[in-house]
């Protein structure tokens, strides 16, 4: 994967973590 894809996945993971709390 390229850097952009990695950043998007990381951002989505953070969003999910925030939504779960």
Helices and strands as residue ranges (DSSP letters): H 3-20
